[in-house]
C-alpha cells in the first residue's frame, strides 16, 4: 500500500514538472515571436 502511494506521488510530481516545463517553453516561444514581430515598427515608420 505504501509503495503504491509513493508511486502515485512520483507520477503526480512528474506530471506537474512536465506541465510547468511545457508552459514555460510555450511562454518563452510566445515572447520570442512577439519580440520579432515587426508590424508595429513598420506602422510607426509609415506614420513618420
Buried (B, 14 or more C-beta within 10 A) or exposed (E): EEEEEEEEEEEEEEEEEEEEEEEEEEEEEEEEEEEEEEEEEEEEEEEE
